[in-house]
Structures are given as structure tokens and as C-alpha cells.
Amino acid sequence: MKKNNKVQILKKKLIFCFSFITMLVLTISALTSCEEKIEDDIVKAGPLAVSASKTSVELNQKNAANEAFNLSWTTGTNNGTGASISYLLEIDLKGNNFSTALKYDMGKGVYVKSFNVAELNDSLLSHWKCTPNIEVELEARVTSTIYTTPTTNEVSPVIIISVTPYQPVSKNLYLVGDATSIDWDYSKALVMTPQTDPTVFVYQGALSAGSFKFITNLGQSLPSYNKGESDNQIVYRTSENEPDNLFTITENGVYKIVVSLLDLTVSCNKVNLPPYSEIYIVGSATPIGWDITNAIQLTQDQDNPFIFTYQGVLLPGDFKFPVNRNSDWGQDMYMKLDDTHIYLHHGGDSDDNKWTIEKKGYYTVTLNLLDNTISIYKEKLYMVGSATPIGWNIGQAIEMTEDPTDGCIFTYNGPMVVGEFKFPVNYNSDWGQDMYMRVDDTHMYRHLGGQPDDNKWNITVDGNYLITVNIETLTISIVKR
């Protein structure tokens, strides 16, 4: 029995050894095959070479953000050493022998470099001092560094790309004139907005009957773009001796002006839009005080762009409506004409008519720039629900008692029964108004009218209750008396 056990153990050892040797042979064979395949791939890679996606390019500022062309190169070879390879791309004017080349250290594993239209044009004009609208030839090559010991290098054959640069027009454009709110103050000229095509600029805003033109440098009257042979053409003016022809409008309104500096065209059309797309509130009555750099932006109505609304806490104090957050206070503002009307104060004028809030509260302030009206409403609070004496009859909702000094605090003191309740801000019977709803037993949130959420508080024991709500801090206290 013992002899048979020894034979079995010996057989198992022989089988294990045979399996191990077989696996070792297969592994060595696989490694040899991989090594041979890698060597084949390196041979197939061939010598280092560079190519261009385009060999002739005429640059155009309208396409400034686009690719002019790209250069790509092969991997080259490490001659089967397994060493890593890095690449240096050089590009220079033909004939300079790369003495003024722009050099790009591309590192390892990168085989393409893209050239942006604007950046390439800037290099042609600034680095190589090329003349706009005259074709030049660029040379490009790639040098590889093979990290053997010692390192070796390979240089690709040189390729040539023909490129025509452009003379760029101004990157900035401003509107100035007595048709604008800043008159002829060149230092405060109105900024025009560049479009996707950076040679096209747009201004949209209020203009009065009067004249205007365009300048390229803030604070300087020249160079300017003036009226050409028609109302739809502009001319580039660089000297006071050249005609200073102006554009004119005859009717106050909101206008959209579009200028193309490359096409030398302009359009000026009256549009049915408010003079400003952003309105802010600032003043001692607001939570940010007179810090105009943090003035609170009003919400523009999506359906009626002439309507702007502020909804939030106001304190005893004054307020007015600037059209931006400029810290110099020189901007246009909407100011008080009377309790229900506004007027446009022009930046720099001496008038300073503000509204006054007498009592702290949660207010909704609405401006209508179409008819220059204003409404100022201090919010009330109501209670409705099966737990209240009036049930779910929102038309009879219980008006809560406002605190004598803090209009954000409301109380109800009276009977409640087992059931639910919440706090609408008015009696609207369509249930579409804002309401204050439950976060937990001591906190609430403002539900926006029309939203599907409907979180209510529950009364579990009949009795008299003191309920105190603060719509500024969004807190609630429910105390059974």
C-alpha cells in the first residue's frame, strides 16, 4: 500500500513538471513571435516624414477662430531598440534655413499640430514681418530624438506651404454721438459686441434723434468709421482732413446696429425691444445697500421683454435702478417720476430721484419699460387647508397678522383641527399662485405657482395654536396653546 502511494506521488510530480515545461516553451514562443512582430512594425514605419493638410492657404479674418491647416508626421523608427521617441516641429519662412523658426516641442506620442488662422496670421505679420495680401512660402520640418544611449536624431525632409496673410481690422468697435446717452464723450463711447465672425459688431439699445459714428479706440476720435456713399456703407477715416460724415436717426427708440468691418457695411433698424436687457436694483433699501458692484439683477419676463421684476426683502430706505454694475455711478438709471412712473436718468446728469421704503417686508417691484410704469407691492400671507376653520376654500383663505415692525413676520393665533395646511400669498381661486410649503416642522420654501410640488404641514391634535412664519428666514413655529 505504501509503495503504491509513492508511485502515485511520483506520477503527479512528473505530470506537473511536464506541464510547466510545456507552458514555458509556449511563453517563450509567444514572446519571440511578439518581438518579431514589433520589429516588423518598426521596419514598416519607415523614415520620419511630415505632411500638410493644405499646401496653399489664403487666410481670412472671417475664419479667425478656425484651423488654417495642420501638419502631421510619421513615427520614424527607433531601429528596433525599443527606445522612446520625442518630436520637435519647426516652421519658418522659406530661405531662412530655420534661423527664425517658430519651434514647438511636441513631446512623445503626438503626431499632429494644428495652426489657427488668427494666430498664424499674427505670426506672419509680427514675427516674420510679412506684408498683408502678399503670398509667402513657409518651410516645415520635424526632428525626432530617439532616447537610446547615447541619444540619436532623425530629421524629416522639408515641406513647403504657401500662405497669404490678411491685414486684420480692429478687434474693438465703439458707438459715439449725440444720438447716444454719452453724447460725444469719446472716453465713454458705447461698446459694440463682436459676433461669431469677429469682424462683425452689434449694438442694441436706446437711441435718440441725432447723429453717430464708430471709433476703434476708446477715448480717441481717430481712426473712425463714418458714413459712406449710402446709409448702408461705412468708410475708414484716419485723418481730420477726411470727410466726417455722420449717420443720423430721426426717431427715438431702440435700435439694432450691425457693422461689418470687412464688408464695410452697416444696418440700423428700429426694433420692438426694451432699451436695456439688464436692469439692477441698488440702495439702502436693498440687502446689498449702495454697493453698486453687487447690485441685484431684476428678472426679465420671458414672454414680455419690457417687464422686469425684483422679488425679495426690502428694508426702510431708498432705491433706484441702474442698467449695469459700473462702480463709477456714471451709467444710465431708471429713477422716480412719481409713485407709479419711472424716467430714464442719463449718466452724468445731476438728478437723483429715488423711491423710499417705509417698512421692511417682502416686496414685488415691477418695471414696465414700454410705458415707463412701476408697481411696488408688499406681500401679504394667507393660510388655507383642512386643518383651518375655512378648509380648502382659498377664496376665503385666512389673512395672517403682519408684525408691526417687520413685514416679513406673520402670525395666526386660533383654532386648528386635525388636517393639513399651507400658505398662499393671495386669494387666487385658480391655485396658480406662489405658496410657502413644508420642508420640515420648522422650515419652509417658496413654491412657485404652477409647479407640481405640494408639501403641507399636518395638525394631529385639535386645539388652539400660535403659528409664526418668517418669509425672510423661511422658518415656521407651530405651538399648541
Summary of the structure (lengths in Angstrom):
residues: 481
radius of gyration: 38.2
end to end distance: 95.4
largest distance: 124.3
contacts: 1351
relative contact order: 0.06
helix: 14%
strand: 42%
